[in-house]
Amino acid sequence: MNQAAKLSPELQSALDTPLYCTGESECKLMWERAIFYISTTSRWQLRVQTNNLIETEGVPANYYALAYSVAREPMGEGRYRLASQTWCGLKGFQCRPHADEGLARLKYYIRTGQKS
């Protein structure tokens, strides 16, 4: 049984809205926010940090702490999509926080620079 996260309207909107950036300045800021958020929030250390991928270490089976990944996909003309994921070593609803909540909070921070 997959249980949905109970999110505020603000976080539900962040979860449902794809992340895009346009131009060097906006994309650099959003990428730096992603690195900062993941490195200060995740229990896991960054395993990969390049110009196009941020990813934490793998998660052991049956462990509840979230791992994160953000990939920067070029869309052309200076526009990028920031595809993000969260997961743990359990089912998504057993993660702490819920995998969807963790993803929503990550996306909200990347977009706004504020923790929700």
PDB file as gemmi writes it, atoms N, CA and C in Angstrom:
CRYST1    1.000    1.000    1.000  90.00  90.00  90.00 P 1                      
ATOM      1  N   MET A   1       0.838  -1.182   0.000  1.00  0.00           N  
ATOM      2  CA  MET A   1       0.000   0.000   0.000  1.00  0.00           C  
ATOM      3  C   MET A   1       0.885   1.247   0.000  1.00  0.00           C  
ATOM      4  N   ASN A   2       0.687   2.110  -0.962  1.00  0.00           N  
ATOM      5  CA  ASN A   2       1.465   3.336  -1.059  1.00  0.00           C  
ATOM      6  C   ASN A   2       0.657   4.493  -0.491  1.00  0.00           C  
ATOM      7  N   GLN A   3       1.150   5.077   0.551  1.00  0.00           N  
ATOM      8  CA  GLN A   3       0.445   6.174   1.198  1.00  0.00           C  
ATOM      9  C   GLN A   3       1.006   7.488   0.705  1.00  0.00           C  
ATOM     10  N   ALA A   4       0.097   8.383   0.312  1.00  0.00           N  
ATOM     11  CA  ALA A   4       0.517   9.698  -0.165  1.00  0.00           C  
ATOM     12  C   ALA A   4       0.938  10.565   1.005  1.00  0.00           C  
ATOM     13  N   ALA A   5       1.856  11.459   0.748  1.00  0.00           N  
ATOM     14  CA  ALA A   5       2.288  12.413   1.774  1.00  0.00           C  
ATOM     15  C   ALA A   5       1.185  13.442   1.969  1.00  0.00           C  
ATOM     16  N   LYS A   6       1.005  13.893   3.195  1.00  0.00           N  
ATOM     17  CA  LYS A   6       0.061  14.968   3.488  1.00  0.00           C  
ATOM     18  C   LYS A   6       0.847  16.265   3.461  1.00  0.00           C  
ATOM     19  N   LEU A   7       0.707  16.991   2.358  1.00  0.00           N  
ATOM     20  CA  LEU A   7       1.502  18.190   2.139  1.00  0.00           C  
ATOM     21  C   LEU A   7       0.635  19.444   2.184  1.00  0.00           C  
ATOM     22  N   SER A   8       1.240  20.538   2.607  1.00  0.00           N  
ATOM     23  CA  SER A   8       0.565  21.838   2.536  1.00  0.00           C  
ATOM     24  C   SER A   8       0.354  22.169   1.054  1.00  0.00           C  
ATOM     25  N   PRO A   9      -0.575  23.062   0.742  1.00  0.00           N  
ATOM     26  CA  PRO A   9      -0.763  23.449  -0.660  1.00  0.00           C  
ATOM     27  C   PRO A   9       0.538  23.972  -1.296  1.00  0.00           C  
ATOM     28  N   GLU A  10       1.328  24.689  -0.523  1.00  0.00           N  
ATOM     29  CA  GLU A  10       2.603  25.232  -0.995  1.00  0.00           C  
ATOM     30  C   GLU A  10       3.562  24.110  -1.400  1.00  0.00           C  
ATOM     31  N   LEU A  11       3.677  23.094  -0.539  1.00  0.00           N  
ATOM     32  CA  LEU A  11       4.573  21.974  -0.849  1.00  0.00           C  
ATOM     33  C   LEU A  11       4.003  21.089  -1.952  1.00  0.00           C  
ATOM     34  N   GLN A  12       2.686  20.918  -1.992  1.00  0.00           N  
ATOM     35  CA  GLN A  12       2.082  20.115  -3.064  1.00  0.00           C  
ATOM     36  C   GLN A  12       2.352  20.760  -4.409  1.00  0.00           C  
ATOM     37  N   SER A  13       2.261  22.081  -4.464  1.00  0.00           N  
ATOM     38  CA  SER A  13       2.554  22.810  -5.690  1.00  0.00           C  
ATOM     39  C   SER A  13       4.017  22.624  -6.089  1.00  0.00           C  
ATOM     40  N   ALA A  14       4.927  22.699  -5.118  1.00  0.00           N  
ATOM     41  CA  ALA A  14       6.351  22.487  -5.397  1.00  0.00           C  
ATOM     42  C   ALA A  14       6.591  21.079  -5.936  1.00  0.00           C  
ATOM     43  N   LEU A  15       5.915  20.095  -5.364  1.00  0.00           N  
ATOM     44  CA  LEU A  15       6.079  18.706  -5.794  1.00  0.00           C  
ATOM     45  C   LEU A  15       5.581  18.523  -7.226  1.00  0.00           C  
ATOM     46  N   ASP A  16       4.445  19.128  -7.542  1.00  0.00           N  
ATOM     47  CA  ASP A  16       3.796  18.928  -8.837  1.00  0.00           C  
ATOM     48  C   ASP A  16       4.385  19.750  -9.979  1.00  0.00           C  
ATOM     49  N   THR A  17       5.147  20.800  -9.665  1.00  0.00           N  
ATOM     50  CA  THR A  17       5.644  21.721 -10.684  1.00  0.00           C  
ATOM     51  C   THR A  17       7.085  21.380 -11.068  1.00  0.00           C  
ATOM     52  N   PRO A  18       7.320  21.080 -12.351  1.00  0.00           N  
ATOM     53  CA  PRO A  18       8.691  20.798 -12.780  1.00  0.00           C  
ATOM     54  C   PRO A  18       9.594  22.013 -12.563  1.00  0.00           C  
ATOM     55  N   LEU A  19      10.859  21.758 -12.299  1.00  0.00           N  
ATOM     56  CA  LEU A  19      11.830  22.831 -12.094  1.00  0.00           C  
ATOM     57  C   LEU A  19      12.565  23.134 -13.391  1.00  0.00           C  
ATOM     58  N   TYR A  20      12.527  24.399 -13.789  1.00  0.00           N  
ATOM     59  CA  TYR A  20      13.271  24.878 -14.941  1.00  0.00           C  
ATOM     60  C   TYR A  20      14.032  26.124 -14.540  1.00  0.00           C  
ATOM     61  N   CYS A  21      15.157  26.363 -15.192  1.00  0.00           N  
ATOM     62  CA  CYS A  21      15.870  27.626 -15.035  1.00  0.00           C  
ATOM     63  C   CYS A  21      16.274  28.104 -16.413  1.00  0.00           C  
ATOM     64  N   THR A  22      16.439  29.408 -16.533  1.00  0.00           N  
ATOM     65  CA  THR A  22      16.824  30.005 -17.811  1.00  0.00           C  
ATOM     66  C   THR A  22      17.930  31.019 -17.565  1.00  0.00           C  
ATOM     67  N   GLY A  23      18.974  30.926 -18.345  1.00  0.00           N  
ATOM     68  CA  GLY A  23      20.074  31.874 -18.248  1.00  0.00           C  
ATOM     69  C   GLY A  23      21.095  31.467 -17.208  1.00  0.00           C  
ATOM     70  N   GLU A  24      22.309  31.923 -17.419  1.00  0.00           N  
ATOM     71  CA  GLU A  24      23.434  31.534 -16.571  1.00  0.00           C  
ATOM     72  C   GLU A  24      23.228  31.905 -15.109  1.00  0.00           C  
ATOM     73  N   SER A  25      22.754  33.102 -14.855  1.00  0.00           N  
ATOM     74  CA  SER A  25      22.606  33.588 -13.485  1.00  0.00           C  
ATOM     75  C   SER A  25      21.568  32.773 -12.695  1.00  0.00           C  
ATOM     76  N   GLU A  26      20.383  32.600 -13.256  1.00  0.00           N  
ATOM     77  CA  GLU A  26      19.331  31.855 -12.562  1.00  0.00           C  
ATOM     78  C   GLU A  26      19.727  30.392 -12.388  1.00  0.00           C  
ATOM     79  N   CYS A  27      20.283  29.792 -13.426  1.00  0.00           N  
ATOM     80  CA  CYS A  27      20.662  28.378 -13.342  1.00  0.00           C  
ATOM     81  C   CYS A  27      21.778  28.155 -12.328  1.00  0.00           C  
ATOM     82  N   LYS A  28      22.741  29.056 -12.277  1.00  0.00           N  
ATOM     83  CA  LYS A  28      23.824  28.941 -11.294  1.00  0.00           C  
ATOM     84  C   LYS A  28      23.269  29.031  -9.876  1.00  0.00           C  
ATOM     85  N   LEU A  29      22.380  29.980  -9.643  1.00  0.00           N  
ATOM     86  CA  LEU A  29      21.785  30.143  -8.316  1.00  0.00           C  
ATOM     87  C   LEU A  29      20.992  28.907  -7.905  1.00  0.00           C  
ATOM     88  N   MET A  30      20.158  28.404  -8.794  1.00  0.00           N  
ATOM     89  CA  MET A  30      19.350  27.226  -8.462  1.00  0.00           C  
ATOM     90  C   MET A  30      20.234  26.000  -8.231  1.00  0.00           C  
ATOM     91  N   TRP A  31      21.304  25.858  -9.011  1.00  0.00           N  
ATOM     92  CA  TRP A  31      22.219  24.723  -8.841  1.00  0.00           C  
ATOM     93  C   TRP A  31      22.937  24.819  -7.490  1.00  0.00           C  
ATOM     94  N   GLU A  32      23.374  26.027  -7.134  1.00  0.00           N  
ATOM     95  CA  GLU A  32      24.025  26.213  -5.834  1.00  0.00           C  
ATOM     96  C   GLU A  32      23.057  25.918  -4.692  1.00  0.00           C  
ATOM     97  N   ARG A  33      21.808  26.315  -4.843  1.00  0.00           N  
ATOM     98  CA  ARG A  33      20.799  25.998  -3.818  1.00  0.00           C  
ATOM     99  C   ARG A  33      20.616  24.496  -3.681  1.00  0.00           C  
ATOM    100  N   ALA A  34      20.592  23.788  -4.793  1.00  0.00           N  
ATOM    101  CA  ALA A  34      20.439  22.334  -4.748  1.00  0.00           C  
ATOM    102  C   ALA A  34      21.603  21.694  -3.986  1.00  0.00           C  
ATOM    103  N   ILE A  35      22.818  22.113  -4.294  1.00  0.00           N  
ATOM    104  CA  ILE A  35      24.000  21.574  -3.600  1.00  0.00           C  
ATOM    105  C   ILE A  35      23.922  21.882  -2.114  1.00  0.00           C  
ATOM    106  N   PHE A  36      23.603  23.111  -1.772  1.00  0.00           N  
ATOM    107  CA  PHE A  36      23.537  23.511  -0.368  1.00  0.00           C  
ATOM    108  C   PHE A  36      22.464  22.717   0.377  1.00  0.00           C  
ATOM    109  N   TYR A  37      21.276  22.649  -0.192  1.00  0.00           N  
ATOM    110  CA  TYR A  37      20.169  21.960   0.484  1.00  0.00           C  
ATOM    111  C   TYR A  37      20.510  20.490   0.727  1.00  0.00           C  
ATOM    112  N   ILE A  38      20.967  19.822  -0.298  1.00  0.00           N  
ATOM    113  CA  ILE A  38      21.263  18.394  -0.162  1.00  0.00           C  
ATOM    114  C   ILE A  38      22.405  18.166   0.815  1.00  0.00           C  
ATOM    115  N   SER A  39      23.457  18.969   0.717  1.00  0.00           N  
ATOM    116  CA  SER A  39      24.614  18.744   1.590  1.00  0.00           C  
ATOM    117  C   SER A  39      24.315  19.076   3.050  1.00  0.00           C  
ATOM    118  N   THR A  40      23.319  19.904   3.316  1.00  0.00           N  
ATOM    119  CA  THR A  40      22.994  20.256   4.704  1.00  0.00           C  
ATOM    120  C   THR A  40      21.768  19.520   5.236  1.00  0.00           C  
ATOM    121  N   THR A  41      21.052  18.815   4.377  1.00  0.00           N  
ATOM    122  CA  THR A  41      19.823  18.143   4.804  1.00  0.00           C  
ATOM    123  C   THR A  41      19.963  16.630   4.843  1.00  0.00           C  
ATOM    124  N   SER A  42      20.645  16.073   3.875  1.00  0.00           N  
ATOM    125  CA  SER A  42      20.728  14.616   3.773  1.00  0.00           C  
ATOM    126  C   SER A  42      21.660  14.023   4.819  1.00  0.00           C  
ATOM    127  N   ARG A  43      21.302  12.875   5.311  1.00  0.00           N  
ATOM    128  CA  ARG A  43      22.184  12.129   6.209  1.00  0.00           C  
ATOM    129  C   ARG A  43      23.382  11.595   5.428  1.00  0.00           C  
ATOM    130  N   TRP A  44      23.216  11.463   4.111  1.00  0.00           N  
ATOM    131  CA  TRP A  44      24.237  10.864   3.255  1.00  0.00           C  
ATOM    132  C   TRP A  44      25.133  11.932   2.639  1.00  0.00           C  
ATOM    133  N   GLN A  45      26.395  11.622   2.495  1.00  0.00           N  
ATOM    134  CA  GLN A  45      27.364  12.539   1.891  1.00  0.00           C  
ATOM    135  C   GLN A  45      27.146  12.607   0.376  1.00  0.00           C  
ATOM    136  N   LEU A  46      27.579  13.712  -0.206  1.00  0.00           N  
ATOM    137  CA  LEU A  46      27.524  13.824  -1.662  1.00  0.00           C  
ATOM    138  C   LEU A  46      28.511  12.837  -2.267  1.00  0.00           C  
ATOM    139  N   ARG A  47      28.030  12.038  -3.195  1.00  0.00           N  
ATOM    140  CA  ARG A  47      28.866  11.072  -3.902  1.00  0.00           C  
ATOM    141  C   ARG A  47      29.319  11.657  -5.229  1.00  0.00           C  
ATOM    142  N   VAL A  48      28.426  12.420  -5.878  1.00  0.00           N  
ATOM    143  CA  VAL A  48      28.715  13.047  -7.161  1.00  0.00           C  
ATOM    144  C   VAL A  48      28.280  14.502  -7.084  1.00  0.00           C  
ATOM    145  N   GLN A  49      29.164  15.392  -7.525  1.00  0.00           N  
ATOM    146  CA  GLN A  49      28.819  16.807  -7.640  1.00  0.00           C  
ATOM    147  C   GLN A  49      29.547  17.363  -8.856  1.00  0.00           C  
ATOM    148  N   THR A  50      28.841  17.390  -9.988  1.00  0.00           N  
ATOM    149  CA  THR A  50      29.389  17.932 -11.226  1.00  0.00           C  
ATOM    150  C   THR A  50      28.506  19.102 -11.666  1.00  0.00           C  
ATOM    151  N   ASN A  51      28.771  19.634 -12.832  1.00  0.00           N  
ATOM    152  CA  ASN A  51      27.937  20.714 -13.363  1.00  0.00           C  
ATOM    153  C   ASN A  51      26.555  20.237 -13.789  1.00  0.00           C  
ATOM    154  N   ASN A  52      26.375  18.910 -13.913  1.00  0.00           N  
ATOM    155  CA  ASN A  52      25.101  18.380 -14.387  1.00  0.00           C  
ATOM    156  C   ASN A  52      24.477  17.313 -13.504  1.00  0.00           C  
ATOM    157  N   LEU A  53      25.136  16.936 -12.408  1.00  0.00           N  
ATOM    158  CA  LEU A  53      24.574  15.915 -11.529  1.00  0.00           C  
ATOM    159  C   LEU A  53      25.034  16.139 -10.094  1.00  0.00           C  
ATOM    160  N   ILE A  54      24.069  16.056  -9.193  1.00  0.00           N  
ATOM    161  CA  ILE A  54      24.328  16.065  -7.756  1.00  0.00           C  
ATOM    162  C   ILE A  54      23.660  14.804  -7.225  1.00  0.00           C  
ATOM    163  N   GLU A  55      24.412  13.979  -6.493  1.00  0.00           N  
ATOM    164  CA  GLU A  55      23.813  12.756  -5.974  1.00  0.00           C  
ATOM    165  C   GLU A  55      24.498  12.351  -4.679  1.00  0.00           C  
ATOM    166  N   THR A  56      23.692  11.918  -3.731  1.00  0.00           N  
ATOM    167  CA  THR A  56      24.241  11.443  -2.469  1.00  0.00           C  
ATOM    168  C   THR A  56      24.657   9.979  -2.601  1.00  0.00           C  
ATOM    169  N   GLU A  57      25.315   9.498  -1.561  1.00  0.00           N  
ATOM    170  CA  GLU A  57      25.679   8.086  -1.489  1.00  0.00           C  
ATOM    171  C   GLU A  57      24.412   7.238  -1.551  1.00  0.00           C  
ATOM    172  N   GLY A  58      24.599   5.974  -1.872  1.00  0.00           N  
ATOM    173  CA  GLY A  58      23.484   5.040  -1.878  1.00  0.00           C  
ATOM    174  C   GLY A  58      22.957   4.804  -0.474  1.00  0.00           C  
ATOM    175  N   VAL A  59      21.765   4.306  -0.402  1.00  0.00           N  
ATOM    176  CA  VAL A  59      21.102   4.067   0.881  1.00  0.00           C  
ATOM    177  C   VAL A  59      21.062   2.572   1.151  1.00  0.00           C  
ATOM    178  N   PRO A  60      21.455   2.142   2.335  1.00  0.00           N  
ATOM    179  CA  PRO A  60      21.350   0.720   2.664  1.00  0.00           C  
ATOM    180  C   PRO A  60      19.888   0.265   2.684  1.00  0.00           C  
ATOM    181  N   ALA A  61      19.666  -0.979   2.359  1.00  0.00           N  
ATOM    182  CA  ALA A  61      18.308  -1.540   2.428  1.00  0.00           C  
ATOM    183  C   ALA A  61      17.771  -1.377   3.843  1.00  0.00           C  
ATOM    184  N   ASN A  62      16.494  -1.146   3.928  1.00  0.00           N  
ATOM    185  CA  ASN A  62      15.783  -1.028   5.208  1.00  0.00           C  
ATOM    186  C   ASN A  62      16.205   0.182   6.029  1.00  0.00           C  
ATOM    187  N   TYR A  63      16.741   1.227   5.379  1.00  0.00           N  
ATOM    188  CA  TYR A  63      17.106   2.434   6.102  1.00  0.00           C  
ATOM    189  C   TYR A  63      16.192   3.567   5.676  1.00  0.00           C  
ATOM    190  N   TYR A  64      15.748   4.373   6.616  1.00  0.00           N  
ATOM    191  CA  TYR A  64      14.690   5.363   6.410  1.00  0.00           C  
ATOM    192  C   TYR A  64      15.162   6.729   5.918  1.00  0.00           C  
ATOM    193  N   ALA A  65      16.442   7.073   6.056  1.00  0.00           N  
ATOM    194  CA  ALA A  65      16.910   8.416   5.704  1.00  0.00           C  
ATOM    195  C   ALA A  65      16.936   8.603   4.180  1.00  0.00           C  
ATOM    196  N   LEU A  66      16.548   9.799   3.742  1.00  0.00           N  
ATOM    197  CA  LEU A  66      16.447  10.092   2.315  1.00  0.00           C  
ATOM    198  C   LEU A  66      17.798  10.305   1.641  1.00  0.00           C  
ATOM    199  N   ALA A  67      17.880   9.832   0.426  1.00  0.00           N  
ATOM    200  CA  ALA A  67      18.979  10.138  -0.488  1.00  0.00           C  
ATOM    201  C   ALA A  67      18.403  11.061  -1.554  1.00  0.00           C  
ATOM    202  N   TYR A  68      19.270  11.820  -2.210  1.00  0.00           N  
ATOM    203  CA  TYR A  68      18.831  12.826  -3.178  1.00  0.00           C  
ATOM    204  C   TYR A  68      19.629  12.741  -4.461  1.00  0.00           C  
ATOM    205  N   SER A  69      18.978  13.164  -5.541  1.00  0.00           N  
ATOM    206  CA  SER A  69      19.641  13.293  -6.833  1.00  0.00           C  
ATOM    207  C   SER A  69      18.987  14.446  -7.598  1.00  0.00           C  
ATOM    208  N   VAL A  70      19.814  15.285  -8.209  1.00  0.00           N  
ATOM    209  CA  VAL A  70      19.329  16.343  -9.094  1.00  0.00           C  
ATOM    210  C   VAL A  70      20.196  16.303 -10.346  1.00  0.00           C  
ATOM    211  N   ALA A  71      19.540  16.206 -11.494  1.00  0.00           N  
ATOM    212  CA  ALA A  71      20.242  16.209 -12.783  1.00  0.00           C  
ATOM    213  C   ALA A  71      19.823  17.448 -13.563  1.00  0.00           C  
ATOM    214  N   ARG A  72      20.770  18.090 -14.171  1.00  0.00           N  
ATOM    215  CA  ARG A  72      20.504  19.301 -14.963  1.00  0.00           C  
ATOM    216  C   ARG A  72      20.503  18.909 -16.441  1.00  0.00           C  
ATOM    217  N   GLU A  73      19.312  18.931 -17.028  1.00  0.00           N  
ATOM    218  CA  GLU A  73      19.123  18.499 -18.412  1.00  0.00           C  
ATOM    219  C   GLU A  73      19.010  19.709 -19.335  1.00  0.00           C  
ATOM    220  N   PRO A  74      19.900  19.843 -20.320  1.00  0.00           N  
ATOM    221  CA  PRO A  74      19.830  20.977 -21.231  1.00  0.00           C  
ATOM    222  C   PRO A  74      18.604  20.890 -22.132  1.00  0.00           C  
ATOM    223  N   MET A  75      17.858  21.987 -22.221  1.00  0.00           N  
ATOM    224  CA  MET A  75      16.661  22.058 -23.059  1.00  0.00           C  
ATOM    225  C   MET A  75      16.905  22.915 -24.300  1.00  0.00           C  
ATOM    226  N   GLY A  76      18.054  23.593 -24.359  1.00  0.00           N  
ATOM    227  CA  GLY A  76      18.374  24.469 -25.475  1.00  0.00           C  
ATOM    228  C   GLY A  76      18.125  25.927 -25.142  1.00  0.00           C  
ATOM    229  N   GLU A  77      18.851  26.806 -25.812  1.00  0.00           N  
ATOM    230  CA  GLU A  77      18.708  28.250 -25.659  1.00  0.00           C  
ATOM    231  C   GLU A  77      18.868  28.719 -24.210  1.00  0.00           C  
ATOM    232  N   GLY A  78      19.811  28.093 -23.482  1.00  0.00           N  
ATOM    233  CA  GLY A  78      20.104  28.508 -22.113  1.00  0.00           C  
ATOM    234  C   GLY A  78      19.092  28.068 -21.075  1.00  0.00           C  
ATOM    235  N   ARG A  79      18.218  27.143 -21.437  1.00  0.00           N  
ATOM    236  CA  ARG A  79      17.192  26.659 -20.509  1.00  0.00           C  
ATOM    237  C   ARG A  79      17.524  25.227 -20.091  1.00  0.00           C  
ATOM    238  N   TYR A  80      17.309  24.947 -18.808  1.00  0.00           N  
ATOM    239  CA  TYR A  80      17.582  23.622 -18.251  1.00  0.00           C  
ATOM    240  C   TYR A  80      16.396  23.149 -17.424  1.00  0.00           C  
ATOM    241  N   ARG A  81      16.222  21.838 -17.403  1.00  0.00           N  
ATOM    242  CA  ARG A  81      15.256  21.219 -16.495  1.00  0.00           C  
ATOM    243  C   ARG A  81      16.068  20.578 -15.383  1.00  0.00           C  
ATOM    244  N   LEU A  82      15.662  20.822 -14.141  1.00  0.00           N  
ATOM    245  CA  LEU A  82      16.324  20.218 -12.990  1.00  0.00           C  
ATOM    246  C   LEU A  82      15.464  19.054 -12.522  1.00  0.00           C  
ATOM    247  N   ALA A  83      15.836  17.861 -12.958  1.00  0.00           N  
ATOM    248  CA  ALA A  83      15.091  16.652 -12.607  1.00  0.00           C  
ATOM    249  C   ALA A  83      15.603  16.147 -11.265  1.00  0.00           C  
ATOM    250  N   SER A  84      14.709  16.030 -10.296  1.00  0.00           N  
ATOM    251  CA  SER A  84      15.136  15.653  -8.953  1.00  0.00           C  
ATOM    252  C   SER A  84      14.397  14.413  -8.461  1.00  0.00           C  
ATOM    253  N   GLN A  85      15.068  13.685  -7.567  1.00  0.00           N  
ATOM    254  CA  GLN A  85      14.512  12.464  -6.987  1.00  0.00           C  
ATOM    255  C   GLN A  85      14.907  12.375  -5.523  1.00  0.00           C  
ATOM    256  N   THR A  86      14.071  11.705  -4.747  1.00  0.00           N  
ATOM    257  CA  THR A  86      14.413  11.322  -3.376  1.00  0.00           C  
ATOM    258  C   THR A  86      13.995   9.868  -3.187  1.00  0.00           C  
ATOM    259  N   TRP A  87      14.708   9.160  -2.339  1.00  0.00           N  
ATOM    260  CA  TRP A  87      14.383   7.771  -2.044  1.00  0.00           C  
ATOM    261  C   TRP A  87      15.076   7.364  -0.758  1.00  0.00           C  
ATOM    262  N   CYS A  88      14.659   6.242  -0.233  1.00  0.00           N  
ATOM    263  CA  CYS A  88      15.337   5.651   0.929  1.00  0.00           C  
ATOM    264  C   CYS A  88      15.383   4.147   0.725  1.00  0.00           C  
ATOM    265  N   GLY A  89      15.873   3.428   1.714  1.00  0.00           N  
ATOM    266  CA  GLY A  89      15.994   1.977   1.607  1.00  0.00           C  
ATOM    267  C   GLY A  89      14.722   1.232   1.938  1.00  0.00           C  
ATOM    268  N   LEU A  90      13.625   1.960   2.086  1.00  0.00           N  
ATOM    269  CA  LEU A  90      12.310   1.384   2.371  1.00  0.00           C  
ATOM    270  C   LEU A  90      11.342   1.860   1.291  1.00  0.00           C  
ATOM    271  N   LYS A  91      10.060   1.563   1.454  1.00  0.00           N  
ATOM    272  CA  LYS A  91       9.051   2.129   0.557  1.00  0.00           C  
ATOM    273  C   LYS A  91       8.967   3.618   0.818  1.00  0.00           C  
ATOM    274  N   GLY A  92       8.624   4.411  -0.209  1.00  0.00           N  
ATOM    275  CA  GLY A  92       8.620   5.872  -0.125  1.00  0.00           C  
ATOM    276  C   GLY A  92       7.870   6.442   1.058  1.00  0.00           C  
ATOM    277  N   PHE A  93       6.734   5.825   1.414  1.00  0.00           N  
ATOM    278  CA  PHE A  93       5.958   6.353   2.526  1.00  0.00           C  
ATOM    279  C   PHE A  93       6.578   6.009   3.879  1.00  0.00           C  
ATOM    280  N   GLN A  94       7.552   5.102   3.900  1.00  0.00           N  
ATOM    281  CA  GLN A  94       8.229   4.750   5.151  1.00  0.00           C  
ATOM    282  C   GLN A  94       9.489   5.582   5.376  1.00  0.00           C  
ATOM    283  N   CYS A  95       9.878   6.350   4.364  1.00  0.00           N  
ATOM    284  CA  CYS A  95      11.046   7.220   4.506  1.00  0.00           C  
ATOM    285  C   CYS A  95      10.725   8.318   5.521  1.00  0.00           C  
ATOM    286  N   ARG A  96      11.774   8.874   6.117  1.00  0.00           N  
ATOM    287  CA  ARG A  96      11.594   9.990   7.045  1.00  0.00           C  
ATOM    288  C   ARG A  96      12.445  11.152   6.585  1.00  0.00           C  
ATOM    289  N   PRO A  97      11.829  12.237   6.113  1.00  0.00           N  
ATOM    290  CA  PRO A  97      10.400  12.386   5.888  1.00  0.00           C  
ATOM    291  C   PRO A  97       9.943  11.530   4.705  1.00  0.00           C  
ATOM    292  N   HIS A  98       8.643  11.484   4.476  1.00  0.00           N  
ATOM    293  CA  HIS A  98       8.062  10.801   3.322  1.00  0.00           C  
ATOM    294  C   HIS A  98       8.846  11.241   2.078  1.00  0.00           C  
ATOM    295  N   ALA A  99       9.110  10.333   1.158  1.00  0.00           N  
ATOM    296  CA  ALA A  99       9.904  10.662  -0.032  1.00  0.00           C  
ATOM    297  C   ALA A  99       9.314  11.843  -0.803  1.00  0.00           C  
ATOM    298  N   ASP A 100       7.991  11.905  -0.944  1.00  0.00           N  
ATOM    299  CA  ASP A 100       7.363  13.029  -1.649  1.00  0.00           C  
ATOM    300  C   ASP A 100       7.548  14.341  -0.895  1.00  0.00           C  
ATOM    301  N   GLU A 101       7.475  14.293   0.423  1.00  0.00           N  
ATOM    302  CA  GLU A 101       7.682  15.506   1.213  1.00  0.00           C  
ATOM    303  C   GLU A 101       9.121  15.992   1.066  1.00  0.00           C  
ATOM    304  N   GLY A 102      10.071  15.069   1.130  1.00  0.00           N  
ATOM    305  CA  GLY A 102      11.468  15.438   0.959  1.00  0.00           C  
ATOM    306  C   GLY A 102      11.728  16.053  -0.407  1.00  0.00           C  
ATOM    307  N   LEU A 103      11.107  15.484  -1.441  1.00  0.00           N  
ATOM    308  CA  LEU A 103      11.265  16.016  -2.792  1.00  0.00           C  
ATOM    309  C   LEU A 103      10.623  17.397  -2.908  1.00  0.00           C  
ATOM    310  N   ALA A 104       9.447  17.563  -2.340  1.00  0.00           N  
ATOM    311  CA  ALA A 104       8.762  18.857  -2.377  1.00  0.00           C  
ATOM    312  C   ALA A 104       9.591  19.929  -1.675  1.00  0.00           C  
ATOM    313  N   ARG A 105      10.143  19.592  -0.515  1.00  0.00           N  
ATOM    314  CA  ARG A 105      10.957  20.564   0.225  1.00  0.00           C  
ATOM    315  C   ARG A 105      12.223  20.930  -0.549  1.00  0.00           C  
ATOM    316  N   LEU A 106      12.842  19.947  -1.187  1.00  0.00           N  
ATOM    317  CA  LEU A 106      14.018  20.202  -2.025  1.00  0.00           C  
ATOM    318  C   LEU A 106      13.663  21.148  -3.170  1.00  0.00           C  
ATOM    319  N   LYS A 107      12.614  20.840  -3.896  1.00  0.00           N  
ATOM    320  CA  LYS A 107      12.223  21.655  -5.044  1.00  0.00           C  
ATOM    321  C   LYS A 107      11.816  23.067  -4.608  1.00  0.00           C  
ATOM    322  N   TYR A 108      11.125  23.165  -3.490  1.00  0.00           N  
ATOM    323  CA  TYR A 108      10.719  24.481  -2.981  1.00  0.00           C  
ATOM    324  C   TYR A 108      11.956  25.331  -2.661  1.00  0.00           C  
ATOM    325  N   TYR A 109      12.929  24.712  -2.013  1.00  0.00           N  
ATOM    326  CA  TYR A 109      14.152  25.453  -1.671  1.00  0.00           C  
ATOM    327  C   TYR A 109      14.924  25.859  -2.925  1.00  0.00           C  
ATOM    328  N   ILE A 110      15.047  24.956  -3.873  1.00  0.00           N  
ATOM    329  CA  ILE A 110      15.758  25.290  -5.109  1.00  0.00           C  
ATOM    330  C   ILE A 110      15.084  26.482  -5.793  1.00  0.00           C  
ATOM    331  N   ARG A 111      13.765  26.492  -5.822  1.00  0.00           N  
ATOM    332  CA  ARG A 111      13.028  27.552  -6.512  1.00  0.00           C  
ATOM    333  C   ARG A 111      13.078  28.870  -5.752  1.00  0.00           C  
ATOM    334  N   THR A 112      12.940  28.839  -4.415  1.00  0.00           N  
ATOM    335  CA  THR A 112      12.738  30.072  -3.635  1.00  0.00           C  
ATOM    336  C   THR A 112      13.923  30.481  -2.774  1.00  0.00           C  
ATOM    337  N   GLY A 113      14.777  29.523  -2.403  1.00  0.00           N  
ATOM    338  CA  GLY A 113      15.857  29.818  -1.470  1.00  0.00           C  
ATOM    339  C   GLY A 113      15.377  29.836  -0.029  1.00  0.00           C  
ATOM    340  N   GLN A 114      14.150  29.373   0.214  1.00  0.00           N  
ATOM    341  CA  GLN A 114      13.598  29.345   1.577  1.00  0.00           C  
ATOM    342  C   GLN A 114      13.217  27.925   1.947  1.00  0.00           C  
ATOM    343  N   LYS A 115      13.504  27.568   3.186  1.00  0.00           N  
ATOM    344  CA  LYS A 115      13.059  26.264   3.684  1.00  0.00           C  
ATOM    345  C   LYS A 115      11.608  26.388   4.097  1.00  0.00           C  
ATOM    346  N   SER A 116      10.827  25.392   3.739  1.00  0.00           N  
ATOM    347  CA  SER A 116       9.395  25.448   4.068  1.00  0.00           C  
ATOM    348  C   SER A 116       9.106  24.693   5.338  1.00  0.00           C  
TER     349      SER A 116                                                      
END                                                                             
